[in-house]
Amino acid sequence: MSSISISFAIAEKEKKNPPRPGLGSLKTAAEVKKWIPSIKSDIDFYLKQSQVTCYPERKLSEFSQQIERLSREYKAYLRKYRELCPSDQHVPWTDKPYSRKHKTS
Protein backbone atom coordinates (compact mmCIF):
# COMPACT_ATOMS: atom_id res chain seq x y z
CA MET A 1 0.00 0.00 0.00
CA SER A 2 1.33 3.41 -0.85
CA SER A 3 1.43 6.29 1.60
CA ILE A 4 -1.19 8.17 -0.43
CA SER A 5 -3.74 5.39 -0.07
CA ILE A 6 -2.98 5.07 3.66
CA SER A 7 -3.48 8.79 4.23
CA PHE A 8 -6.69 8.64 2.18
CA ALA A 9 -7.94 5.75 4.33
CA ILE A 10 -7.16 7.71 7.51
CA ALA A 11 -8.95 10.77 6.14
CA GLU A 12 -12.00 8.68 5.26
CA LYS A 13 -12.05 7.13 8.74
CA GLU A 14 -11.87 10.56 10.39
CA LYS A 15 -14.66 11.81 8.14
CA LYS A 16 -16.90 8.93 9.24
CA ASN A 17 -15.85 9.04 12.90
CA PRO A 18 -14.48 12.51 13.67
CA PRO A 19 -12.67 12.95 16.96
CA ARG A 20 -14.81 14.32 19.77
CA PRO A 21 -14.24 18.08 20.17
CA GLY A 22 -13.32 19.61 23.49
CA LEU A 23 -16.18 20.77 25.64
CA GLY A 24 -14.96 24.37 25.58
CA SER A 25 -15.30 24.58 21.81
CA LEU A 26 -18.99 23.61 21.85
CA LYS A 27 -21.22 26.68 22.08
CA THR A 28 -24.79 25.47 21.50
CA ALA A 29 -26.96 22.85 23.15
CA ALA A 30 -27.39 21.04 19.82
CA GLU A 31 -23.60 20.70 19.42
CA VAL A 32 -23.25 19.28 22.93
CA LYS A 33 -26.25 16.97 22.47
CA LYS A 34 -24.75 15.60 19.24
CA TRP A 35 -21.73 14.09 21.04
CA ILE A 36 -23.48 12.50 24.04
CA PRO A 37 -24.34 9.22 22.21
CA SER A 38 -20.71 8.72 21.17
CA ILE A 39 -19.59 8.98 24.79
CA LYS A 40 -22.26 6.49 25.84
CA SER A 41 -21.24 4.05 23.11
CA ASP A 42 -17.58 4.33 24.17
CA ILE A 43 -18.56 3.59 27.77
CA ASP A 44 -20.57 0.57 26.62
CA PHE A 45 -17.64 -0.67 24.53
CA TYR A 46 -15.21 -0.49 27.47
CA LEU A 47 -17.75 -2.12 29.79
CA LYS A 48 -18.11 -5.05 27.40
CA GLN A 49 -14.33 -5.32 27.01
CA SER A 50 -13.83 -5.31 30.78
CA GLN A 51 -16.09 -8.37 31.08
CA VAL A 52 -13.91 -10.48 28.78
CA THR A 53 -12.17 -13.04 30.99
CA CYS A 54 -9.04 -13.64 28.94
CA TYR A 55 -7.56 -10.14 29.41
CA PRO A 56 -4.75 -9.69 31.94
CA GLU A 57 -5.32 -7.65 35.09
CA ARG A 58 -3.34 -4.70 33.68
CA LYS A 59 -5.66 -4.45 30.68
CA LEU A 60 -8.74 -4.65 32.88
CA SER A 61 -7.46 -1.78 35.03
CA GLU A 62 -6.90 0.28 31.86
CA PHE A 63 -10.51 -0.39 30.87
CA SER A 64 -11.79 0.69 34.28
CA GLN A 65 -9.72 3.90 34.07
CA GLN A 66 -11.19 4.61 30.63
CA ILE A 67 -14.70 3.99 31.95
CA GLU A 68 -14.11 6.43 34.82
CA ARG A 69 -12.67 9.06 32.46
CA LEU A 70 -15.56 8.68 30.02
CA SER A 71 -18.17 8.84 32.78
CA ARG A 72 -16.63 12.11 34.03
CA GLU A 73 -16.67 13.41 30.45
CA TYR A 74 -20.31 12.31 30.06
CA LYS A 75 -21.31 14.15 33.23
CA ALA A 76 -19.45 17.27 32.06
CA TYR A 77 -21.30 17.19 28.73
CA LEU A 78 -24.63 16.83 30.56
CA ARG A 79 -23.74 19.74 32.84
CA LYS A 80 -22.87 21.91 29.85
CA TYR A 81 -26.08 20.86 28.08
CA ARG A 82 -28.16 21.87 31.09
CA GLU A 83 -26.34 25.22 31.26
CA LEU A 84 -27.04 25.93 27.60
CA CYS A 85 -30.62 24.65 27.63
CA PRO A 86 -32.06 24.98 31.15
CA SER A 87 -35.63 24.34 29.96
CA ASP A 88 -34.78 20.68 29.19
CA GLN A 89 -34.56 18.84 32.49
CA HIS A 90 -34.33 15.30 31.13
CA VAL A 91 -31.10 13.63 30.04
CA PRO A 92 -30.75 13.67 26.25
CA TRP A 93 -30.88 10.31 24.44
CA THR A 94 -32.80 8.67 27.26
CA ASP A 95 -36.52 8.15 27.79
CA LYS A 96 -38.35 11.25 28.95
CA PRO A 97 -40.24 11.00 32.22
CA TYR A 98 -44.00 11.12 31.95
CA SER A 99 -45.55 14.53 32.59
CA ARG A 100 -49.21 15.41 32.45
CA LYS A 101 -49.97 17.90 29.67
CA HIS A 102 -53.32 19.16 30.99
CA LYS A 103 -54.16 19.93 34.55
CA THR A 104 -57.31 18.25 35.78
CA SER A 105 -59.73 20.18 37.93
N, C-alpha and C positions, 0 to 999 in steps of 0.2 A: 504494500500500500504506500502510495506517495504521501508526502507531507501535506499536499494540497487537499487530498481526499480526507485525511485525518482531521485537518482543521475545519473542513466543510461539515464533517460528521459531528464535531464538537459544537459548531455553530447551530446546526439543526437541533441537537439535543438541548442546547440552551434556549432555543426559540420555543421548543415544546414545553420544557420545564425550566423557566427562568429562575435564577436564584431569588430567594425571598429578600425583599428590600428591608433596610433598617426601619425601625419603628419611627424614628425621627423624621424620615423622609416622606412618610405618609401623612397627608393633610386632610383627607376627607374620610367620612365614615364608610363610604363605599369602597375606598381603597383598602382600608383596614379589614373590612368584612370579607374582601376577596381572598385574603391570605389565611384566614382562620381555618378553612378546611385542609389546607396543605399542612399546617402544623398538627392538626388532629390526625391526619393520615400518617405523618412521620411518627407520632407517638404510638399509634397502633402498630406500625411496622416494628419499632423497637420493642414493644411489648411482646409481639409474637416471636421475635428473635430471642428475647430473653427466656422464653419458655422452651427453647430447643435444648435438649439434654446433653448433646454431644459437645457443646462449647466449653472451653476451659473457664475456670473461675475468673481469670483476668478479663476475658471477653464479656462475661456476664456483668462484671462491675462496670465496664465501659458502657454497656447498654443501659444500666441503671442510671449512670451519670447523664447519658444523653436524654433519657426519659425525664429526669429532674430538670435539665436545662430547657427542654422543650415545654415542659409544663409551666415553668416560670415565664417563658416567652409567650405561651398561650394566654396566661393570666394578664401579662402586660398588654397584649393585643386587645383583650376584652376590656381592660381598664381604659385604654385609649379609645376604643369604640364607644364606651359609655360616656366618656368626656365629650366626644364629637357629636354624639346623638343621644342626649339624655332622655328623650321621649321614649326610646326603645328600652324597656327594662328586661326583656328576655335575652337569653344568650343566642347569638346568631347561629344558624345551622343546627339548631335543636328544636324540638317540638315546643310550640308556644303553650303556656298555661291557659286553661279555659278562663274566659272572662265573660260575664253577662253583658250583652250589648244594650239591652233595654232594662230600665229599672221597673220593677213591678210595684204596684201600689198596695 
